[in-house]
Amino acid sequence: MEAAAAAAAGGGCGSGPPPLLLSEGEQQCYSELFARCAGAAGGGPGPGPPEAARVAPGTVTAAAGPVADLFRASQLPAETLHQITELCGAKRVGYFGPTQFYIALKLIAAAQSGLPVRIESIKCELPLPRFMMSKNDGEIRFGNPAELHGTKVQIPYLTTEKNSFKRMDDEDKQQETQSPTMSPLASPPSSPPHYQRVPLSHGYSKLRSSAEQMHPAPYEARQPLVQPEGSSSGGPGTKPLRHQTSLIRSFSVERELQDNSSYLDEPWRITEEQREYYVNQFRSLQPDPSSFISGSVAKNFFTKSKLSIPELSYIWELSDADCDGALTLSEFCAAFHLIVARKNGYPLPEGLPPTLQPEYLQAAFPKPKWDCQLFDSYSESLPANQQPRDLNRMETSVKDTADLPVSTQDVTGDDKQALKSTVNEALPKDVSEDPATPKDSNSLKARPRSRSYSSTSIEEAMKRGEDPPTPPPRPQKTHSRASSLDLNKVFQPSVPATKSGLLPPPPALPPRPCPSQSEQVSEAELLPQLSRAPSQAAESSPSKKDVLYSQPPSKPIRRKFRPENQATENQEPSTVASGPASAATVKPHPTVQKQSSKQKKAIQTAIRKNKEANAVLARLNSELQQQLKEVHQERIALENQLEQLRPVTVL
Amino acid sequence: MAVCVAVIAKENYPLYIRSTPTENELKFHYMVHTSLDVVDEKISAMGKALVDQRELYLGLLYPTEDYKVYGYVTNSKVKFVMVVDSSNTALRDNEIRSMFRKLHNSYTDVMCNPFYNPGDRIQSRFVCLGRAFDNMVTSMMIPVC
């Protein structure tokens, strides 16, 4: 098609340039470049070839500005460029048609490969022209098609480019820069510096449909004047994160050092201070930095961040790359960073950004070697994950980018792993070129200085959550019923009193003393009154009831007396009987008198005991009698009241 | 390619059901529900032996006029039921087995998430659990509509 166009152009223009023979790769590349330079006006590949030859108003021409930039990007001296433009016929024709453009590109390739800028030189097979970015954003290399197919690295590059495009879309939505074309300015170069061997052209060609908007960007990015403005405006203005200063600092550093991924992955890149903070938090949960945090521990920890459970589960899904239910240090940092970003209002990404993937994190921030023996603990982890980690360690120590693609490709077969390897490939360059980071990471600062992170609020909250509040002092056990204690105290001394039966009733007791006590006391009192009992009963009882009541108690008393009397009487007659018996017997026998005397003594002791018992019982009886009288009096009074009240109610 | 995929918990309530929305979804739900009886029957038939000997893949549960229903049980008595279009004769048993294996793998990934409580629905909203699971199921469904 291009050949025919060239031929037609040649035929049409007469003394035009000779027909071009472009290989397929070259065709694609050139058409892409042309489309970009042509700008918005129908930037498709290859407009009607015959039309291009004619100077028709409908012709698609490449704008002179972008073309000039493109040529300048080829880093050829200006003189050469002038020659090329002359040769390709643009000057003659006055515009850059596709043919002129292609010829110019071919001449550029020739010039770059060292051939003289002649028409003849473009006839032979040439590599694709290389266009360097004038600013140090990175190189865009157009490798040979032959080169491209050979490398596996290409394929993962596409996927990452897709990711980068996606992220850029998010970025675009987030950013409200005035120059939308400027905003992603660094993003496509962001991918190239990492994947230097990967051709951009193939990536672009394959993603043409989805990422048309990307195409103008790299070329416009090469405008050195605009870019500093763009970056400065794009960076601080759009990032509400508090650590802007560090970001801007990283900007300036990285701009010089051919690294613009920070620009693109701004929310997802972990700075050094954040990294240290995460590591410290990890260590607080799990002292061994190379071991895992279990799922439950991490769950409790992340729940303190007060994000919703669905969001936390989504973050976990993103960060737990190997889906083993545990977090390594890198996974933990990624998860923590996502939480921080979410708290700051960033929407969670669709997939884990490459800057947060474990291998990237491990390579970017080489772990200070707390203990070489810790690496042996990796035997527990999955072998698939182990190998990339080992490789990462190797590469950071060796910093040899050349061996990596080969070694990683040998080890890992998956595209995903290869993707990570390509990330790792570029990273050592980052690390080597960024002098600040290795030093900072290696020197373990005691504690990151307090930053105005919004994450510090989480930190404080977590710290507060970690220290359980001291429980309030328990109220001392005191008896709720103090009276019971007093009663106990009272009862204890009163127990012997009750036993003795002679002490007065304790004051805590209700007015009515215990019947047992009162009985004993009253019995004791009653006994001496026994003799007067009948007479008293008769005299003291104001009413018949009392007499009746008094009589029955007197009966038992009498009964008590009776046995006592009987006892005494028995004893007396017995003594009397024993007396005369003894007396009778005394006369006949003196031994009988001794027996009688003994008996007398026994009888007398018995009498004494009985008398004492009688006295006690009498007292008790008298007391009971008094109580009885009082009760009777109360009852009489109540009945009088009742009678007084009755006629009122009845009526 | 499956027309409907369902994950049923041990207590026979659904954790996840997804069907191609072209048709009446209720029909598929009903089919899955009725297939649970067949699953239980198969489990009990094999369950006399040791649980380890029981194979996870149950095979064709029952065929209907338009569809075939396949079943799969995990060791924790979580059942996967898949409804497949009968007209799709190219689908072989091995393919069904591999699909179930993939289902099982992504289910275990969901389980590994500590924020997932066993017995919860495997939801697939935007910022939610089970995105990977859902994506995997999507890949298995018939790419219709």
Boltz contact constraints between the chains, C-beta under 6 A:
constraints:
  - contact:
      token1: [A, 295]
      token2: [B, 114]
      max_distance: 6.0
  - contact:
      token1: [A, 296]
      token2: [B, 114]
      max_distance: 6.0
  - contact:
      token1: [A, 299]
      token2: [B, 114]
      max_distance: 6.0
  - contact:
      token1: [A, 309]
      token2: [B, 115]
      max_distance: 6.0
  - contact:
      token1: [A, 310]
      token2: [B, 127]
      max_distance: 6.0
  - contact:
      token1: [A, 310]
      token2: [B, 128]
      max_distance: 6.0
  - contact:
      token1: [A, 311]
      token2: [B, 127]
      max_distance: 6.0
  - contact:
      token1: [A, 312]
      token2: [B, 115]
      max_distance: 6.0
  - contact:
      token1: [A, 313]
      token2: [B, 113]
      max_distance: 6.0
  - contact:
      token1: [A, 313]
      token2: [B, 115]
      max_distance: 6.0
  - contact:
      token1: [A, 313]
      token2: [B, 129]
      max_distance: 6.0
  - contact:
      token1: [A, 314]
      token2: [B, 127]
      max_distance: 6.0
  - contact:
      token1: [A, 314]
      token2: [B, 128]
      max_distance: 6.0
  - contact:
      token1: [A, 316]
      token2: [B, 113]
      max_distance: 6.0
  - contact:
      token1: [A, 316]
      token2: [B, 115]
      max_distance: 6.0
  - contact:
      token1: [A, 323]
      token2: [B, 109]
      max_distance: 6.0
  - contact:
      token1: [A, 323]
      token2: [B, 112]
      max_distance: 6.0
  - contact:
      token1: [A, 325]
      token2: [B, 112]
      max_distance: 6.0
  - contact:
      token1: [A, 348]
      token2: [B, 127]
      max_distance: 6.0
